[in-house]
Amino acid sequence: MEQEYKKWLSQFRKGYIELYTLLALENGNCLHGSALLSLFEKNDLKINEGTLYPLLNRMEQNEWLDSAWNIPKTNGHPKREYSISNKGKEILPLLLEAYTLHNESINKIKDLK
């Protein structure tokens, strides 16, 4: 049972992490991966780097995100910063609508009890 639950949760989380990422970047924020991880953790969404970075790459390949290297002028390592693309801005309302409709459907079914 535990294995099945973990598999289901993994698939479920992939979809909503994409939604959370677009929402985090919606207002013109440019964030690197570790900043996104921190933001998510502060909001009770615990994911690891092994989940986030492939997802960010896929979202960039789907043209939902743009990225650029931020090279510090002083000390520090270059970091890839992500921002929402025009395509990401177009799809975000659709994802939010789908989320809302699914949430409403779940609540309706729960209320049938």
N, C-alpha and C positions, 0 to 999 in steps of 0.2 A: 504494500500500500504506500509506504514512504517513497519508494522509487517512482511509482506512478504519479504521485503528487508532485514530486520534484520536477519530473519531466513536463507535466502540465504547467506548473508555475514558470518554468523556464520559457516556454513558448508564450505564455500570457505576458510575462514581463517584457519580452522583446518589443512587442507592440506599444506598450505604454511608455517604455523608456524613450522610444522615438518621439512620442507625443510630448513627454516632459522636456526632452532636449529642444524641440522646436519652441515650446513655450518659454524656456529659459533664455532663448536667443531672440525671441520675438521683438523685443523693444530696442533692437540695435546693439545688444550686448555682443561682444566678442570674447569668448571664453576658451581657455585651453582645457584639455581633458581632465586634469587634476582639479581645476576650478569647478567643472561640472560635477565631478565626483563629490566634492565638498558640499556643493549646493544641494545635491540630491540627498546626501547623508543628513544634512541639517533639516531636511524635510522628510525624514524617515523612509527614504528610499535607499536601501543598501544594495549597491551593486559593486562589482570589482572591475579592475582595469581590463581583465580578459573578456569581459562582457561589453564594456563601453567602447573600447577602441575599434574592434571590428564593426560595431554598430555605427560609429561615426564614419568609418571608411565607406560602409555601404550607403549611408545617407548622403555622403558626398558623391558617390558614384551615381546615385539616383537623382543627383542635382538638387537635393533638398537643403544642402549645406554648401557653403564656400569655406575655404580655409586659406590661411597665409601664415608664413613663419614670422614670428615676432622675435627679433634679435635685440636683446638688451644692449643699451649703449655702454653700460658699465659691466660689472660682473654678472655672471649667470649664463645659463644655457638657453639656446633658442627654443622656443615653444611654438607648436602649431596652434593657432587660434582659429576657432570655428565661429561662423556667423550664419544666420539664416539667409538662404538665397531667395530670389524672386519666386522660384518654383516652390520652395518651402513655405513662403508666405501664402501662396495660392492653395496649397494642400492643407495647411493648418486648420482653417475653418471646417473643411470636410472631415478631418480627423476628429475635431472637437464635436461636430454634429454626430458622427458615428458613435463616439464615446457616450454622449448624452443619450442617444436612442437605445444603445445597448444597456446602459445603466437603468433607464426607465423600464425596459423590458424585463430585466432581472427583478426589479422591485415589484412589477406587476405580478410576475410569476410567484414571487415570495409571498405576496399578499393573498394569493389564492388559497393558501393553507387554511 
